[in-house]
């Protein structure tokens, strides 16, 4: 199967995660998109709620959207969640799958700071989508990487119909989607101020947060 991977702290998960994941699944004709909560993100000191709550919120979203599945490989790890290590484990555990790692332009710009980042291209395709306010300057070092590895969505789909070989890993597939200008920080601030978040998160997430009294001031 062709599997999209969307990682994050999901603190909490919101429609800015869900809607792009569903749109990417459709555009790239993926079989599923796996939502992968981080346990110890290398670039963050901590999360705002316990891992069990973040996993539970993602799990409920996956029950609501059949196209999405929970991937708990990182949340069970008690060391920093390095993406390359995770993808090495996933490709070993699921050799029958092809993986598409989804990231925004902001993450792509900072990719050289990731642990063994160049090895990612041996393990998966990168699905690159822009976030509001982020642009890659032509002089940026990652522009050279993009120029070398970028392939259009249409070309990739045509190639994938001809060959299912894993040797084709390593492409960067830019996608144009209706990105949601929503952040977990924004959601938490509104919750702390007792403001309406019904347009930012799924109903099941809002119910879970209220039930467990999360993100209070």
C-alpha positions, -999 to 999 in steps of 0.1 A, spaced: 0 0 0 9 36 -4 10 52 30 12 89 39 29 98 72 20 130 90 39 134 123 35 160 150 30 166 186 -8 170 180 -11 191 211 -40 191 203 -47 177 169 -67 202 148 -83 207 114 -50 222 101 -37 186 104 -68 167 93 -79 186 62 -45 187 44 -40 150 53 -72 141 36 -65 163 6 -30 149 1 -45 113 3 -68 122 -25 -43 140 -47 -16 114 -45 -41 85 -45 -27 71 -12 -43 42 5 -41 57 40 -25 85 59 -10 75 92 -10 102 120 21 98 141 22 116 174 57 124 186 68 114 222 99 135 226 103 159 197 140 168 194 131 205 188 108 209 218 113 208 255 80 193 264 44 191 254 14 207 272 -5 175 280 5 139 286 12 115 257 -18 94 266 -41 123 260 -25 133 227 -28 97 215 -64 94 226 -73 126 207 -56 113 175 -73 79 180 -107 95 182 -101 115 150 -91 83 132 -123 67 143 -142 96 128 -122 96 95 -117 61 81 -89 74 58 -67 82 87 -49 57 110 -30 61 142 7 52 141 20 49 176 56 39 169 71 71 181 48 77 211 60 43 225 96 54 222 114 69 253 141 86 233 139 116 209 117 110 179 142 111 150 123 108 118 150 88 100 150 62 128 112 59 127 112 54 89 139 28 91 118 9 116 86 13 95 103 2 63 116 -29 81 83 -37 97 62 -30 66 84 -38 36 52 -42 15 44 -5 19 57 27 2 59 57 25 52 93 18 64 117 45 43 148 46 59 181 56 54 218 53 78 243 37 89 255 71 101 220 80 117 215 46 137 247 50 151 234 83 156 198 71 195 200 72 192 204 110 174 170 112 193 139 123 207 121 93 183 140 71 198 129 37 190 93 45 153 101 44 154 100 6 165 64 8 134 55 28 105 75 15 91 102 -8 87 137 6 54 154 1 60 191 3 32 215 10 34 252 17 22 267 49 8 303 50 36 329 51 64 305 41 84 308 9 116 293 -3 140 319 -16 158 310 -48 191 315 -30 183 292 -1 205 260 0 174 237 0 164 251 -33 192 231 -49 178 199 -32 143 208 -45 155 214 -80 173 180 -80 146 158 -65 113 175 -73 88 157 -94 53 168 -103 23 150 -89 11 140 -123 45 126 -133 48 107 -100 13 91 -104 21 81 -140 54 65 -129 38 47 -99 13 31 -122 41 16 -143 63 4 -114 58 -3 -78 95 -6 -72 109 8 -39 140 19 -58 120 50 -69 121 64 -34 137 98 -29 114 121 -48 101 154 -35 65 159 -46 52 195 -42 15 196 -37 -9 226 -38 -36 222 -12 -60 244 7 -38 248 38 -55 258 70 -39 287 89 -44 269 122 -18 261 149 -20 241 181 -7 272 199 -37 292 186 -61 265 198 -46 263 233 -48 301 237 -84 301 227 -92 273 251 -74 291 279 -95 322 272 -127 301 270 -132 311 234 -150 291 207 -127 266 189 -154 247 170 -140 259 136 -105 248 146 -108 213 159 -130 182 153 -161 178 175 -146 146 191 -115 165 200 -135 193 216 -155 168 236 -124 150 248 -107 183 259 -138 193 278 -142 159 293 -107 158 306 -104 196 313 -72 200 292 -54 232 283 -68 253 312 -52 285 321 
